Amino acid sequence: MAEPMTADDGDEFRSGFVCFVGRPNAGKSTLTNALVGQKIAISSDKPQTTRHVVRGIITRPDGQLVLIDTPGLHKPRTLLGERLNDLVRDTWSEVDVVAVCLPSDQRIGPGDSYLVEQIAHLRSRPTLVALATKSDLVSGERLRQHLVSIQGLEDKLGLSWAHIIPVSAVTGDQVEELGDILLSLLPPGPKYYPDDEFTDEPEEQLVAELIREAVLEGVRDELPHSIAVVVEEMRMRADRPEDKPLLDIYASMVVERDSQKGIVIGHKGERLRQVGTAARQQIAHLLGVPVFLDLKVKVMKDWQRDPKYLNRLGF
Ligand SMILES: Nc1nc2c(ncn2[C@@H]2O[C@H](COP(=O)(O)OP(=O)(O)OP(=O)(O)O)[C@@H](O)[C@H]2O)c(=O)[nH]1
């Protein structure tokens, strides 16, 4: 006897690229991780920690969704700022869906409107979805008001949302549904990545981001913009017994001024040691191998304004 038909039979495989945008701290990285189910994008409670385009890959029997996590768009004050904005706009015009993250615990402000307006004016406009992120932080009534305000942007800015979805990356509420909806908006297409791949970021970059996250924990608010991390060298140590592998990583944290170097190193090197330990544990967890981490702090004066430094740091 023939197997009963499943709902998927006859449906074409869908695939494509989705980009989360939103003001700093809107919850983009956390949502990327929740959807992918793995820690890829770096989240922290400091704004603007996401520098690189990070992809999370979700593969299901009926489709594959490639998530692209961009930095927030902000008024450029440095060459780095300008390059980041260009990167963000390029990404928007290339993806299938742009999902605008509007945190439920914040009113929609001029910054959000500006951002949505920029998207509305793109020449090739992707499908637009609005996400009321961090829905767990507010009451039902407040969430309802927020959804109404989001809808109000349609007339105000002359665009139309394919969906408006409340979601919480922390409680997981609506995360699964969001995945389904995003997938349904993608065109028929090929599987871009093998099933077991969840990001195509080079390991060096993931490692650099983990170190950056560790160093940002607990430092003053003005410092995040001044720190970059470069992985100079990363290789398995030779002559180790097979059951006791060790990954050697040599990395530098780059700051702009001597005073910042002092902050990062801390009293008698205490901070640097803590950062090293935290980063080492995270990296070992991610890559599944014990790690030796050698961390140095370098000063590159005003690296954010210098094209030579920016190129060296991969921007
Ligand atoms: N309660 C709650 N907090 C959340 C949720 N999503 C994110 N957060 C918190 O909000 C803060 C910012 O989240 P991120 O995911 O780093 O935000 P982002 O938009 O990627 O931030 P940038 O990298 O600065 O652009 C972190 O402290 C998260 O823990 C959520 O669904 N609920």
The ligand as an SDF file (V2000), in Angstrom:
LIG
                    3D

 32 34  0  0  0  0  0  0  0  0999 V2000
   13.7690   40.0520   28.2410 N   0  0  0  0  0  0  0  0  0  0  0  0
   14.3150   39.9070   27.0340 C   0  0  0  0  0  0  0  0  0  0  0  0
   15.5450   40.3980   26.7900 N   0  0  0  0  0  0  0  0  0  0  0  0
   16.0750   40.2350   25.5670 C   0  0  0  0  0  0  0  0  0  0  0  0
   15.3780   39.5700   24.5330 C   0  0  0  0  0  0  0  0  0  0  0  0
   16.1650   39.5790   23.4220 N   0  0  0  0  0  0  0  0  0  0  0  0
   17.3010   40.2290   23.7670 C   0  0  0  0  0  0  0  0  0  0  0  0
   17.2500   40.6130   25.0510 N   0  0  0  0  0  0  0  0  0  0  0  0
   18.3100   41.3460   25.7780 C   0  0  0  0  0  0  0  0  0  0  0  0
   18.5080   42.6180   25.1780 O   0  0  0  0  0  0  0  0  0  0  0  0
   19.8940   42.9430   25.1090 C   0  0  0  0  0  0  0  0  0  0  0  0
   20.3280   43.2290   23.6920 C   0  0  0  0  0  0  0  0  0  0  0  0
   20.1600   42.0590   22.9120 O   0  0  0  0  0  0  0  0  0  0  0  0
   21.0470   41.7780   21.6020 P   0  0  0  0  0  0  0  0  0  0  0  0
   20.5330   40.5140   21.0140 O   0  0  0  0  0  0  0  0  0  0  0  0
   22.4850   41.8780   21.9090 O   0  0  0  0  0  0  0  0  0  0  0  0
   20.6300   43.0250   20.7270 O   0  0  0  0  0  0  0  0  0  0  0  0
   21.1710   43.4420   19.2890 P   0  0  0  0  0  0  0  0  0  0  0  0
   20.0390   44.0540   18.5850 O   0  0  0  0  0  0  0  0  0  0  0  0
   21.8430   42.2900   18.6200 O   0  0  0  0  0  0  0  0  0  0  0  0
   22.2250   44.5360   19.6970 O   0  0  0  0  0  0  0  0  0  0  0  0
   23.4360   45.1560   18.8270 P   0  0  0  0  0  0  0  0  0  0  0  0
   24.4300   44.0730   18.6300 O   0  0  0  0  0  0  0  0  0  0  0  0
   23.9260   46.2130   19.7430 O   0  0  0  0  0  0  0  0  0  0  0  0
   22.8690   45.7100   17.5690 O   0  0  0  0  0  0  0  0  0  0  0  0
   20.6360   41.7840   25.7670 C   0  0  0  0  0  0  0  0  0  0  0  0
   20.8880   42.1080   27.1040 O   0  0  0  0  0  0  0  0  0  0  0  0
   19.6400   40.6380   25.6610 C   0  0  0  0  0  0  0  0  0  0  0  0
   19.8000   39.6940   26.6930 O   0  0  0  0  0  0  0  0  0  0  0  0
   14.0660   39.0390   24.8200 C   0  0  0  0  0  0  0  0  0  0  0  0
   13.3670   38.4370   23.9970 O   0  0  0  0  0  0  0  0  0  0  0  0
   13.5960   39.2570   26.0840 N   0  0  0  0  0  0  0  0  0  0  0  0
  1  2  1  0
  2  3  2  0
  2 32  1  0
  3  4  1  0
  4  5  2  0
  4  8  1  0
  5  6  1  0
  5 30  1  0
  6  7  2  0
  7  8  1  0
  8  9  1  0
  9 10  1  0
  9 28  1  0
 10 11  1  0
 11 12  1  0
 11 26  1  0
 12 13  1  0
 13 14  1  0
 14 15  2  0
 14 16  1  0
 14 17  1  0
 17 18  1  0
 18 19  2  0
 18 20  1  0
 18 21  1  0
 21 22  1  0
 22 23  2  0
 22 24  1  0
 22 25  1  0
 26 27  1  0
 26 28  1  0
 28 29  1  0
 30 31  2  0
 30 32  1  0
M  END
$$$$
